[in-house]
Amino acid sequence: MLQYEIYGKNVFESAWQIFSEQHLQLSFVDCITIATMKNQKIRQIATFDRNFTKIEEMDVV
């Protein structure tokens, strides 16, 4: 089942903080993904985007 949720201002602000402080040249969309994953306590991501392998808190599968 696909779950769709809107997290709103908190995730946006967290994503903006990640985006403005990071040195990995992540896109803002990547930062939204990271903020959402942190918000939901998700550690694993299936992606071909190698930038996610540079983030210690995440496991790329």
Stockholm file with secondary structure:
# STOCKHOLM 1.0

chainA/1-61         MLQYEIYGKNVFESAWQIFSEQHLQLSFVDCITIATMKNQKIRQIATFDRNFTKIEEMDVV
#=GR chainA/1-61 SS CCCCCCCTHHHHHHHHHHHHHCSSCCCHHHHHHHHHHHHTTCCEECCSCGGGGGCTTCEEC
#=GC SS_cons        CCCCCCCTHHHHHHHHHHHHHCSSCCCHHHHHHHHHHHHTTCCEECCSCGGGGGCTTCEEC
//
